[in-house]
Amino acid sequence: MKKTGYIIGCAILSSCIVNKLHTEDIVFKTEYKFSAEIERQVQQDTLPWKYQISAADYATKGDYKNALIHWDMAFTPGEKTYSPTQTDSITKKYTATNALDFIAAEATKHQVVIINEAHHHSYHRFFTRTLLKKLYDKGYRNLGLEALGNGTYTDSALNQRKFPVLASGHYIKDPQFGNLIREALEMGYHVFAYEATSDANGKLREIEQARNIQKEMKTRPGEKFLIHCGFDHALEGIHSSWEKAMAGRLAEYTGTDPLTIDQVLYSEKSKPGFRHPLSKALNVKTPSILTDSTGKPLAYKRGESWADLAIFHPVTDYTCNRPNWLFNTDFKKTEISLQTIRLSFPLMVLAFKKGEDRTIAIPTDITEVNASDQKCLLALKKGEYEIVVTNGKNSVKFEYNVK
């Protein structure tokens, strides 16, 4: 098996005074997997989609770098680069525009915005979270999530509880997904599920998803909706396999023209060479939309299907294997000292908002630490937290205040 090089330590470069933590031993079981467990499962697994599973497992536990690595092991991209002449022709025709501002402006012309994600790509969930406030200010009040359990698995208490739990949905366990939902609820969005509840797949699944959103729209006439979905569900036009994807069906059933957004094609890969050649040519530093001299955006097109906008996402820089974009909003870079924790490594460190039940809540952040000389960095908002440290056998907790 290819070596994936999972978690490289980040040594503490400067000495510091360590305040003794008031820890309490607890019994704690977690569904999140240690890296060694994920790697062991990959080695033993014979399923052809085993790397898709491991990529999602890494994303779920907040390990963005290894999620990208494993996804590219499942679907190894080719390496292609545009020539200088090709690059010049593109840069002369298009200008990179701030994606958040452009989407917010375009959203005023629509009742529905549909944005997709790759299910291993936590940054896509992070980006949708950064959209929430801008769209709320434009009148958007409803957030539909494909990843939420529906039917028998509906989290019926979600909007009252104000935070997601492990049973809310499989992909929801990613802290970035949890934070997306938590922030939407705090802001005043109504959050709802729309996934098909039958065993239908393909065309029938797209129809059922669209009908479920249509029903929700009928209960909230005239209100604006943000829909976050996976991959091709955001496409309009004629889909090569489904006739129409969810977005196309919703437009058909409601008579509403949604603003459709693709995040997948121009996202980063595990290696620079794997990136789409247009992404490499432009090398944007912030999420961007390309517009021509008339202000018309570059759409995503595939055959007879399309999304209105294609987002170009930048390449991630890391600090101690944590993506720096984690710390680019109101989430602070928070170093947790583990030097007084008397547990054997590796350790998983999970941060829960104070008041949320740690036995069921989605953590606001998770990281794994391999050794005592490795920094433990969490991305936390101002507030009070319960930090849980576990090695899978023994666990402790302590209170932590981010000022």
VOFI-562276 format. One record per residue (C-alpha): x, y, z; residue number from 1. Coordinates in Angstrom, 3 decimals. Each point is the difference from the previous one (the first is absolute). Layout:
BEGIN
<atom u="X" v="Y" w="Z" keke="NUM"/>
...
% end
This chain:
BEGIN
<atom u="0.000" v="0.000" w="0.000" keke="1"/>
<atom u="1.132" v="3.569" w="-0.706" keke="2"/>
<atom u="1.395" v="1.817" w="2.976" keke="3"/>
<atom u="-2.336" v="2.794" w="1.013" keke="4"/>
<atom u="2.323" v="1.631" w="2.493" keke="5"/>
<atom u="-2.726" v="0.754" w="2.506" keke="6"/>
<atom u="0.393" v="2.380" w="2.823" keke="7"/>
<atom u="3.412" v="1.663" w="0.119" keke="8"/>
<atom u="0.827" v="1.476" w="3.384" keke="9"/>
<atom u="0.350" v="3.726" w="0.588" keke="10"/>
<atom u="2.645" v="0.623" w="2.626" keke="11"/>
<atom u="-0.398" v="2.721" w="2.582" keke="12"/>
<atom u="2.756" v="2.430" w="-0.916" keke="13"/>
<atom u="-0.021" v="2.191" w="3.075" keke="14"/>
<atom u="-0.221" v="-0.794" w="3.685" keke="15"/>
<atom u="-2.948" v="1.267" w="2.001" keke="16"/>
<atom u="-1.428" v="-0.139" w="3.481" keke="17"/>
<atom u="-2.631" v="-2.706" w="0.144" keke="18"/>
<atom u="-2.982" v="0.700" w="2.247" keke="19"/>
<atom u="-1.182" v="-3.103" w="1.757" keke="20"/>
<atom u="-3.364" v="-1.067" w="-1.369" keke="21"/>
<atom u="-2.765" v="-1.061" w="2.337" keke="22"/>
<atom u="-0.806" v="-3.242" w="-1.749" keke="23"/>
<atom u="-2.626" v="-2.567" w="0.869" keke="24"/>
<atom u="0.075" v="-3.650" w="-1.031" keke="25"/>
<atom u="-3.071" v="-0.954" w="-2.021" keke="26"/>
<atom u="-1.421" v="-2.927" w="-1.917" keke="27"/>
<atom u="-0.135" v="1.132" w="-3.613" keke="28"/>
<atom u="-0.700" v="-1.958" w="-3.156" keke="29"/>
<atom u="0.302" v="1.629" w="-3.383" keke="30"/>
<atom u="-1.027" v="-0.900" w="-3.535" keke="31"/>
<atom u="2.991" v="1.938" w="-1.366" keke="32"/>
<atom u="2.871" v="-2.188" w="-1.154" keke="33"/>
<atom u="3.688" v="0.356" w="0.720" keke="34"/>
<atom u="2.222" v="0.201" w="-3.079" keke="35"/>
<atom u="1.544" v="-3.398" w="0.700" keke="36"/>
<atom u="-3.459" v="-1.552" w="0.021" keke="37"/>
<atom u="-0.904" v="1.582" w="-3.343" keke="38"/>
<atom u="3.278" v="-1.157" w="-1.546" keke="39"/>
<atom u="-0.419" v="-3.515" w="1.380" keke="40"/>
<atom u="-3.506" v="-0.191" w="-1.432" keke="41"/>
<atom u="1.241" v="1.099" w="-3.433" keke="42"/>
<atom u="2.710" v="-2.671" w="0.020" keke="43"/>
<atom u="-2.498" v="-2.718" w="0.879" keke="44"/>
<atom u="-2.884" v="1.183" w="-2.168" keke="45"/>
<atom u="-0.570" v="-1.544" w="-3.451" keke="46"/>
<atom u="-2.815" v="2.315" w="-1.083" keke="47"/>
<atom u="0.782" v="1.926" w="-3.207" keke="48"/>
<atom u="-1.278" v="3.196" w="1.658" keke="49"/>
<atom u="2.048" v="-0.435" w="3.199" keke="50"/>
<atom u="1.880" v="3.280" w="-0.523" keke="51"/>
<atom u="-3.263" v="1.885" w="-0.323" keke="52"/>
<atom u="-0.936" v="-1.383" w="3.407" keke="53"/>
<atom u="3.355" v="0.875" w="1.555" keke="54"/>
<atom u="-0.067" v="3.496" w="-1.533" keke="55"/>
<atom u="-3.390" v="0.625" w="1.608" keke="56"/>
<atom u="1.283" v="-1.420" w="3.305" keke="57"/>
<atom u="2.941" v="2.406" w="-0.044" keke="58"/>
<atom u="-2.263" v="2.936" w="-0.868" keke="59"/>
<atom u="-2.348" v="-0.969" w="2.813" keke="60"/>
<atom u="2.794" v="0.182" w="2.589" keke="61"/>
<atom u="1.257" v="3.359" w="-1.253" keke="62"/>
<atom u="3.068" v="-1.324" w="-1.861" keke="63"/>
<atom u="-0.331" v="2.012" w="-3.209" keke="64"/>
<atom u="3.422" v="-0.868" w="-1.417" keke="65"/>
<atom u="-0.449" v="-3.759" w="0.182" keke="66"/>
<atom u="-3.557" v="0.231" w="-1.292" keke="67"/>
<atom u="1.388" v="1.551" w="-3.194" keke="68"/>
<atom u="2.752" v="-2.625" w="-0.234" keke="69"/>
<atom u="-2.374" v="-2.936" w="0.308" keke="70"/>
<atom u="-2.556" v="1.402" w="-2.424" keke="71"/>
<atom u="2.718" v="0.392" w="-2.616" keke="72"/>
<atom u="1.013" v="-3.595" w="0.619" keke="73"/>
<atom u="-3.568" v="-0.961" w="-0.886" keke="74"/>
<atom u="-0.146" v="2.187" w="-3.106" keke="75"/>
<atom u="3.593" v="0.779" w="-0.946" keke="76"/>
<atom u="-0.191" v="3.095" w="-2.203" keke="77"/>
<atom u="2.167" v="0.476" w="-3.059" keke="78"/>
<atom u="2.548" v="2.793" w="-0.037" keke="79"/>
<atom u="-0.529" v="2.654" w="-2.652" keke="80"/>
<atom u="1.348" v="3.539" w="-0.205" keke="81"/>
<atom u="-0.943" v="2.817" w="-2.356" keke="82"/>
<atom u="2.737" v="1.549" w="-2.110" keke="83"/>
<atom u="0.992" v="3.653" w="0.610" keke="84"/>
<atom u="-1.908" v="0.941" w="-3.165" keke="85"/>
<atom u="-3.154" v="-1.722" w="1.219" keke="86"/>
<atom u="0.359" v="1.584" w="3.427" keke="87"/>
<atom u="0.443" v="3.476" w="-1.513" keke="88"/>
<atom u="-3.130" v="-0.391" w="-2.114" keke="89"/>
<atom u="-2.012" v="-0.881" w="3.131" keke="90"/>
<atom u="1.365" v="2.766" w="2.232" keke="91"/>
<atom u="-0.620" v="2.575" w="-2.729" keke="92"/>
<atom u="-3.640" v="-1.072" w="-0.317" keke="93"/>
<atom u="-0.920" v="-0.540" w="3.647" keke="94"/>
<atom u="0.449" v="1.806" w="3.298" keke="95"/>
<atom u="-0.113" v="-1.716" w="3.393" keke="96"/>
<atom u="-2.780" v="1.454" w="2.175" keke="97"/>
<atom u="-0.663" v="-0.642" w="3.699" keke="98"/>
<atom u="-2.366" v="-2.988" w="0.054" keke="99"/>
<atom u="-1.849" v="0.942" w="3.202" keke="100"/>
<atom u="-0.830" v="3.497" w="-1.215" keke="101"/>
<atom u="-0.950" v="-1.163" w="-3.488" keke="102"/>
<atom u="-2.313" v="-2.753" w="1.275" keke="103"/>
<atom u="-1.657" v="2.364" w="2.483" keke="104"/>
<atom u="-0.706" v="2.502" w="-2.779" keke="105"/>
<atom u="-1.342" v="-2.667" w="-2.366" keke="106"/>
<atom u="-2.125" v="-1.554" w="2.754" keke="107"/>
<atom u="-2.175" v="3.118" w="0.135" keke="108"/>
<atom u="-1.352" v="-0.982" w="-3.445" keke="109"/>
<atom u="-1.089" v="-3.480" w="1.122" keke="110"/>
<atom u="-2.224" v="-1.729" w="2.521" keke="111"/>
<atom u="2.200" v="-3.106" w="0.195" keke="112"/>
<atom u="3.778" v="-0.441" w="0.141" keke="113"/>
<atom u="1.333" v="-3.536" w="-0.451" keke="114"/>
<atom u="3.654" v="-0.720" w="0.812" keke="115"/>
<atom u="1.719" v="-3.372" w="-0.068" keke="116"/>
<atom u="2.821" v="-1.746" w="1.823" keke="117"/>
<atom u="2.276" v="-2.991" w="-0.372" keke="118"/>
<atom u="-0.734" v="-2.259" w="2.957" keke="119"/>
<atom u="3.663" v="-0.220" w="1.047" keke="120"/>
<atom u="0.606" v="3.746" w="-0.274" keke="121"/>
<atom u="-0.486" v="1.846" w="3.297" keke="122"/>
<atom u="0.988" v="3.298" w="-1.600" keke="123"/>
<atom u="-3.195" v="-0.059" w="-2.075" keke="124"/>
<atom u="-2.018" v="-0.116" w="3.231" keke="125"/>
<atom u="2.156" v="2.753" w="1.450" keke="126"/>
<atom u="-0.646" v="2.173" w="-3.071" keke="127"/>
<atom u="-3.763" v="-0.487" w="0.171" keke="128"/>
<atom u="0.175" v="1.050" w="3.664" keke="129"/>
<atom u="1.742" v="3.228" w="-1.025" keke="130"/>
<atom u="-2.907" v="0.646" w="-2.388" keke="131"/>
<atom u="-2.659" v="-0.195" w="2.708" keke="132"/>
<atom u="0.190" v="3.558" w="1.313" keke="133"/>
<atom u="0.218" v="1.606" w="-3.445" keke="134"/>
<atom u="-3.052" v="-1.944" w="-1.205" keke="135"/>
<atom u="-1.888" v="0.616" w="3.236" keke="136"/>
<atom u="0.502" v="3.711" w="-0.603" keke="137"/>
<atom u="-1.544" v="-0.531" w="-3.450" keke="138"/>
<atom u="-3.127" v="-1.561" w="1.504" keke="139"/>
<atom u="0.891" v="-3.710" w="-0.014" keke="140"/>
<atom u="-1.593" v="-1.779" w="2.958" keke="141"/>
<atom u="-0.010" v="-3.713" w="-0.846" keke="142"/>
<atom u="2.867" v="-2.502" w="-0.316" keke="143"/>
<atom u="-0.615" v="-3.386" w="-1.598" keke="144"/>
<atom u="2.650" v="-2.682" w="0.507" keke="145"/>
<atom u="0.217" v="-3.240" w="-1.930" keke="146"/>
<atom u="2.224" v="-1.449" w="2.747" keke="147"/>
<atom u="-2.690" v="0.210" w="2.690" keke="148"/>
<atom u="-1.831" v="-3.217" w="0.733" keke="149"/>
<atom u="-3.581" v="0.013" w="-1.245" keke="150"/>
<atom u="-3.122" v="-2.082" w="0.530" keke="151"/>
<atom u="0.673" v="-2.535" w="2.756" keke="152"/>
<atom u="3.373" v="1.630" w="0.624" keke="153"/>
<atom u="-1.221" v="3.608" w="0.260" keke="154"/>
<atom u="1.535" v="2.030" w="2.816" keke="155"/>
<atom u="-3.346" v="1.565" w="0.903" keke="156"/>
<atom u="1.429" v="1.922" w="2.970" keke="157"/>
<atom u="2.820" v="1.688" w="-1.941" keke="158"/>
<atom u="-1.558" v="3.449" w="-0.415" keke="159"/>
<atom u="-1.012" v="0.152" w="3.668" keke="160"/>
<atom u="3.219" v="-1.511" w="1.386" keke="161"/>
<atom u="2.176" v="2.411" w="-2.045" keke="162"/>
<atom u="2.882" v="-2.413" w="-0.550" keke="163"/>
<atom u="0.500" v="-3.178" w="-2.055" keke="164"/>
<atom u="0.649" v="-3.421" w="1.510" keke="165"/>
<atom u="1.696" v="-3.173" w="-1.188" keke="166"/>
<atom u="-3.356" v="-1.426" w="-1.057" keke="167"/>
<atom u="-0.828" v="3.050" w="-2.169" keke="168"/>
<atom u="1.717" v="-1.551" w="-3.027" keke="169"/>
<atom u="3.158" v="-1.858" w="-1.028" keke="170"/>
<atom u="1.897" v="2.884" w="-1.640" keke="171"/>
<atom u="-1.290" v="2.428" w="2.625" keke="172"/>
<atom u="2.563" v="-1.487" w="2.427" keke="173"/>
<atom u="2.719" v="2.101" w="-1.654" keke="174"/>
<atom u="0.553" v="2.956" w="2.383" keke="175"/>
<atom u="-0.116" v="2.367" w="-2.991" keke="176"/>
<atom u="-3.458" v="-1.310" w="-0.886" keke="177"/>
<atom u="-1.021" v="0.236" w="3.629" keke="178"/>
<atom u="1.190" v="3.596" w="0.159" keke="179"/>
<atom u="-1.885" v="0.821" w="-3.200" keke="180"/>
<atom u="-3.238" v="-1.227" w="1.572" keke="181"/>
<atom u="0.688" v="1.482" w="3.422" keke="182"/>
<atom u="0.691" v="3.437" w="-1.467" keke="183"/>
<atom u="-3.037" v="-0.141" w="-2.284" keke="184"/>
<atom u="-2.249" v="-0.784" w="2.965" keke="185"/>
<atom u="1.569" v="2.734" w="2.141" keke="186"/>
<atom u="-0.529" v="2.465" w="-2.844" keke="187"/>
<atom u="-3.682" v="-0.828" w="-0.368" keke="188"/>
<atom u="-0.129" v="-2.386" w="-2.955" keke="189"/>
<atom u="-2.584" v="-2.760" w="-0.105" keke="190"/>
<atom u="2.013" v="-3.157" w="-0.751" keke="191"/>
<atom u="-1.694" v="-2.933" w="-1.718" keke="192"/>
<atom u="0.708" v="-3.385" w="-1.589" keke="193"/>
<atom u="-1.049" v="-0.870" w="-3.531" keke="194"/>
<atom u="1.745" v="-3.276" w="-0.839" keke="195"/>
<atom u="-2.110" v="-2.705" w="-1.629" keke="196"/>
<atom u="-1.563" v="-2.311" w="2.579" keke="197"/>
<atom u="-0.693" v="-2.894" w="-2.365" keke="198"/>
<atom u="2.649" v="-2.348" w="-1.368" keke="199"/>
<atom u="-0.180" v="1.871" w="-3.294" keke="200"/>
<atom u="3.228" v="0.849" w="-1.761" keke="201"/>
<atom u="0.985" v="1.744" w="-3.198" keke="202"/>
<atom u="-2.844" v="1.855" w="-1.704" keke="203"/>
<atom u="-2.579" v="-0.879" w="2.654" keke="204"/>
<atom u="2.223" v="1.245" w="2.815" keke="205"/>
<atom u="0.453" v="3.364" w="-1.773" keke="206"/>
<atom u="-3.756" v="0.305" w="-0.406" keke="207"/>
<atom u="-0.681" v="-0.837" w="3.635" keke="208"/>
<atom u="2.615" v="2.457" w="1.263" keke="209"/>
<atom u="-1.474" v="2.784" w="-2.139" keke="210"/>
<atom u="-3.558" v="-0.813" w="1.093" keke="211"/>
<atom u="1.068" v="0.119" w="3.666" keke="212"/>
<atom u="1.512" v="3.456" w="-0.465" keke="213"/>
<atom u="-3.099" v="1.104" w="-1.918" keke="214"/>
<atom u="-2.197" v="-1.074" w="2.934" keke="215"/>
<atom u="2.162" v="2.004" w="2.389" keke="216"/>
<atom u="-0.233" v="3.043" w="-2.255" keke="217"/>
<atom u="-3.801" v="-0.267" w="-0.064" keke="218"/>
<atom u="-0.100" v="0.150" w="3.807" keke="219"/>
<atom u="2.086" v="3.208" w="-0.105" keke="220"/>
<atom u="-1.358" v="1.889" w="-3.000" keke="221"/>
<atom u="2.140" v="2.802" w="-1.331" keke="222"/>
<atom u="2.948" v="-0.819" w="2.263" keke="223"/>
<atom u="3.554" v="-0.473" w="-1.268" keke="224"/>
<atom u="1.844" v="-3.327" w="0.166" keke="225"/>
<atom u="3.652" v="-1.089" w="0.094" keke="226"/>
<atom u="0.477" v="-3.645" w="-0.995" keke="227"/>
<atom u="3.283" v="-1.819" w="0.717" keke="228"/>
<atom u="0.341" v="-3.273" w="-1.921" keke="229"/>
<atom u="2.566" v="-2.480" w="-1.261" keke="230"/>
<atom u="1.753" v="-0.016" w="-3.362" keke="231"/>
<atom u="-2.314" v="-0.144" w="-3.064" keke="232"/>
<atom u="-3.252" v="0.742" w="1.826" keke="233"/>
<atom u="0.676" v="3.712" w="-0.585" keke="234"/>
<atom u="-0.080" v="-0.328" w="-3.797" keke="235"/>
<atom u="-2.651" v="1.423" w="-2.289" keke="236"/>
<atom u="-0.759" v="-1.078" w="-3.561" keke="237"/>
<atom u="0.117" v="-3.564" w="-1.313" keke="238"/>
<atom u="2.008" v="-2.353" w="2.186" keke="239"/>
<atom u="1.739" v="-2.885" w="-1.760" keke="240"/>
<atom u="-1.283" v="-2.605" w="2.488" keke="241"/>
<atom u="-3.072" v="1.434" w="1.741" keke="242"/>
<atom u="-1.702" v="2.003" w="-2.769" keke="243"/>
<atom u="-0.107" v="2.850" w="2.514" keke="244"/>
<atom u="1.802" v="0.445" w="3.302" keke="245"/>
<atom u="-1.708" v="1.302" w="3.129" keke="246"/>
<atom u="0.684" v="3.648" w="-0.919" keke="247"/>
<atom u="-1.496" v="-0.455" w="-3.460" keke="248"/>
<atom u="-3.053" v="-1.795" w="1.416" keke="249"/>
<atom u="-0.536" v="2.715" w="2.607" keke="250"/>
<atom u="0.053" v="2.663" w="-2.702" keke="251"/>
<atom u="-2.524" v="-2.054" w="-1.988" keke="252"/>
<atom u="-2.386" v="-0.560" w="2.926" keke="253"/>
<atom u="0.095" v="3.496" w="1.511" keke="254"/>
<atom u="0.531" v="2.189" w="-3.050" keke="255"/>
<atom u="2.859" v="1.613" w="1.927" keke="256"/>
<atom u="3.406" v="0.470" w="-1.602" keke="257"/>
<atom u="2.535" v="-0.929" w="2.703" keke="258"/>
<atom u="3.490" v="1.449" w="0.219" keke="259"/>
<atom u="2.113" v="-3.160" w="-0.285" keke="260"/>
<atom u="3.611" v="-0.139" w="1.182" keke="261"/>
<atom u="2.702" v="-2.642" w="-0.496" keke="262"/>
<atom u="2.809" v="-0.213" w="2.566" keke="263"/>
<atom u="1.485" v="-3.313" w="-1.117" keke="264"/>
<atom u="1.745" v="0.321" w="-3.371" keke="265"/>
<atom u="2.475" v="2.734" w="0.878" keke="266"/>
<atom u="0.738" v="-1.064" w="3.586" keke="267"/>
<atom u="3.440" v="-0.989" w="1.189" keke="268"/>
<atom u="1.344" v="-3.538" w="-0.066" keke="269"/>
<atom u="2.516" v="-1.837" w="2.153" keke="270"/>
<atom u="2.832" v="0.924" w="-2.377" keke="271"/>
<atom u="0.447" v="3.268" w="-1.941" keke="272"/>
<atom u="0.368" v="-1.892" w="-3.264" keke="273"/>
<atom u="-3.423" v="-1.605" w="0.407" keke="274"/>
<atom u="-1.834" v="3.321" w="-0.040" keke="275"/>
<atom u="-2.069" v="0.986" w="-3.009" keke="276"/>
<atom u="2.322" v="1.753" w="-2.485" keke="277"/>
<atom u="-2.116" v="3.157" w="0.107" keke="278"/>
<atom u="0.306" v="0.074" w="3.806" keke="279"/>
<atom u="3.759" v="-0.339" w="-0.312" keke="280"/>
<atom u="0.164" v="2.740" w="-2.614" keke="281"/>
<atom u="-1.960" v="2.494" w="2.110" keke="282"/>
<atom u="1.266" v="-1.039" w="3.462" keke="283"/>
<atom u="-2.519" v="2.157" w="1.873" keke="284"/>
<atom u="0.674" v="0.939" w="3.628" keke="285"/>
<atom u="-3.638" v="0.345" w="1.058" keke="286"/>
<atom u="-3.215" v="-1.747" w="-1.162" keke="287"/>
<atom u="-0.710" v="1.566" w="-3.377" keke="288"/>
<atom u="-2.429" v="0.164" w="-2.911" keke="289"/>
<atom u="1.361" v="0.784" w="-3.465" keke="290"/>
<atom u="-1.800" v="2.763" w="-1.891" keke="291"/>
<atom u="0.549" v="1.286" w="-3.523" keke="292"/>
<atom u="0.084" v="3.639" w="-1.129" keke="293"/>
<atom u="-3.800" v="0.183" w="0.108" keke="294"/>
<atom u="-0.165" v="-1.355" w="3.553" keke="295"/>
<atom u="-1.350" v="-3.383" w="-1.163" keke="296"/>
<atom u="1.268" v="-2.825" w="2.234" keke="297"/>
<atom u="1.702" v="-3.156" w="-1.209" keke="298"/>
<atom u="-2.535" v="-2.809" w="0.417" keke="299"/>
<atom u="0.652" v="-3.660" w="0.648" keke="300"/>
<atom u="-1.051" v="-2.006" w="-3.055" keke="301"/>
<atom u="-0.020" v="-3.726" w="-0.668" keke="302"/>
<atom u="-1.768" v="-1.229" w="-3.077" keke="303"/>
<atom u="-3.536" v="1.387" w="0.079" keke="304"/>
<atom u="0.047" v="0.708" w="3.745" keke="305"/>
<atom u="1.385" v="2.991" w="1.865" keke="306"/>
<atom u="0.322" v="2.011" w="3.198" keke="307"/>
<atom u="-0.260" v="3.779" w="-0.304" keke="308"/>
<atom u="3.232" v="0.651" w="1.899" keke="309"/>
<atom u="3.255" v="-1.880" w="0.548" keke="310"/>
<atom u="2.047" v="0.897" w="3.084" keke="311"/>
<atom u="3.782" v="-0.080" w="-0.133" keke="312"/>
<atom u="1.316" v="-0.898" w="3.434" keke="313"/>
<atom u="3.575" v="0.766" w="1.106" keke="314"/>
<atom u="2.642" v="-2.470" w="1.116" keke="315"/>
<atom u="0.098" v="-0.517" w="3.758" keke="316"/>
<atom u="2.931" v="1.002" w="2.200" keke="317"/>
<atom u="0.432" v="-1.958" w="3.224" keke="318"/>
<atom u="1.186" v="0.613" w="3.532" keke="319"/>
<atom u="0.787" v="-3.245" w="1.830" keke="320"/>
<atom u="-2.075" v="-1.906" w="-2.565" keke="321"/>
<atom u="-3.020" v="2.189" w="0.713" keke="322"/>
<atom u="-1.363" v="2.007" w="-2.965" keke="323"/>
<atom u="0.573" v="3.706" w="0.496" keke="324"/>
<atom u="-3.478" v="0.799" w="-1.337" keke="325"/>
<atom u="-1.352" v="-1.436" w="3.245" keke="326"/>
<atom u="1.331" v="3.115" w="1.708" keke="327"/>
<atom u="-0.990" v="2.577" w="-2.628" keke="328"/>
<atom u="-3.385" v="1.013" w="1.412" keke="329"/>
<atom u="-1.090" v="0.416" w="3.624" keke="330"/>
<atom u="1.489" v="-3.368" w="0.953" keke="331"/>
<atom u="3.229" v="0.632" w="1.897" keke="332"/>
<atom u="3.200" v="-2.028" w="-0.200" keke="333"/>
<atom u="-0.066" v="-1.580" w="3.454" keke="334"/>
<atom u="2.932" v="-2.005" w="1.335" keke="335"/>
<atom u="-0.955" v="-2.617" w="2.567" keke="336"/>
<atom u="2.842" v="-1.220" w="2.223" keke="337"/>
<atom u="-0.018" v="-3.754" w="0.526" keke="338"/>
<atom u="3.216" v="-0.192" w="2.008" keke="339"/>
<atom u="-1.814" v="-0.722" w="3.263" keke="340"/>
<atom u="-2.370" v="-2.554" w="-1.543" keke="341"/>
<atom u="1.109" v="-3.410" w="1.218" keke="342"/>
<atom u="-1.359" v="-2.081" w="-2.836" keke="343"/>
<atom u="1.946" v="-2.003" w="-2.552" keke="344"/>
<atom u="0.195" v="1.385" w="-3.529" keke="345"/>
<atom u="-1.438" v="0.321" w="-2.600" keke="346"/>
<atom u="-2.732" v="2.190" w="1.427" keke="347"/>
<atom u="-3.175" v="1.307" w="-1.549" keke="348"/>
<atom u="-1.004" v="3.455" w="1.225" keke="349"/>
<atom u="-3.633" v="1.035" w="-0.408" keke="350"/>
<atom u="-1.493" v="3.396" w="0.864" keke="351"/>
<atom u="-3.680" v="0.263" w="0.965" keke="352"/>
<atom u="-1.897" v="3.209" w="0.589" keke="353"/>
<atom u="-0.869" v="0.295" w="3.663" keke="354"/>
<atom u="-3.619" v="-0.987" w="0.480" keke="355"/>
<atom u="-0.033" v="-2.493" w="-2.874" keke="356"/>
<atom u="-0.111" v="-3.665" w="0.994" keke="357"/>
<atom u="3.401" v="-1.499" w="-0.875" keke="358"/>
<atom u="-1.494" v="-3.480" w="-0.310" keke="359"/>
<atom u="-2.097" v="1.021" w="-3.008" keke="360"/>
<atom u="1.152" v="3.416" w="-1.282" keke="361"/>
<atom u="2.188" v="0.638" w="-3.035" keke="362"/>
<atom u="3.281" v="1.494" w="1.268" keke="363"/>
<atom u="0.889" v="3.488" w="-1.209" keke="364"/>
<atom u="3.478" v="-1.298" w="-0.816" keke="365"/>
<atom u="2.049" v="-3.204" w="0.183" keke="366"/>
<atom u="3.684" v="-0.718" w="-0.403" keke="367"/>
<atom u="2.305" v="-2.940" w="0.630" keke="368"/>
<atom u="3.355" v="0.413" w="1.739" keke="369"/>
<atom u="2.701" v="-2.659" w="-0.325" keke="370"/>
<atom u="2.559" v="1.008" w="2.623" keke="371"/>
<atom u="0.575" v="2.348" w="2.932" keke="372"/>
<atom u="2.252" v="2.317" w="-2.071" keke="373"/>
<atom u="-2.716" v="0.553" w="-2.626" keke="374"/>
<atom u="-2.111" v="3.134" w="0.193" keke="375"/>
<atom u="-3.713" v="-0.440" w="0.495" keke="376"/>
<atom u="-1.784" v="2.719" w="-1.976" keke="377"/>
<atom u="-3.759" v="0.423" w="0.014" keke="378"/>
<atom u="-2.155" v="2.550" w="-1.813" keke="379"/>
<atom u="-2.420" v="1.395" w="2.583" keke="380"/>
<atom u="-2.290" v="2.986" w="0.232" keke="381"/>
<atom u="-0.024" v="2.229" w="3.043" keke="382"/>
<atom u="-1.848" v="-1.792" w="2.778" keke="383"/>
<atom u="0.058" v="-2.866" w="2.474" keke="384"/>
<atom u="0.772" v="-3.571" w="-0.975" keke="385"/>
<atom u="0.336" v="-3.469" w="1.397" keke="386"/>
<atom u="3.150" v="-1.605" w="-1.388" keke="387"/>
<atom u="0.101" v="-3.793" w="-0.103" keke="388"/>
<atom u="3.315" v="-1.832" w="-0.463" keke="389"/>
<atom u="-0.100" v="-3.717" w="-0.704" keke="390"/>
<atom u="2.272" v="-2.769" w="-1.214" keke="391"/>
<atom u="-2.925" v="-2.300" w="-0.651" keke="392"/>
<atom u="0.371" v="-1.783" w="3.339" keke="393"/>
<atom u="0.319" v="2.746" w="2.586" keke="394"/>
<atom u="-1.372" v="3.522" w="-0.127" keke="395"/>
<atom u="0.059" v="3.269" w="1.911" keke="396"/>
<atom u="-1.875" v="3.277" w="-0.302" keke="397"/>
<atom u="0.634" v="3.563" w="1.088" keke="398"/>
<atom u="-1.586" v="3.421" w="-0.381" keke="399"/>
<atom u="1.578" v="2.518" w="-2.377" keke="400"/>
<atom u="-0.869" v="3.639" w="-0.588" keke="401"/>
<atom u="0.929" v="1.739" w="-3.270" keke="402"/>
<atom u="0.098" v="3.756" w="0.574" keke="403"/>
% end
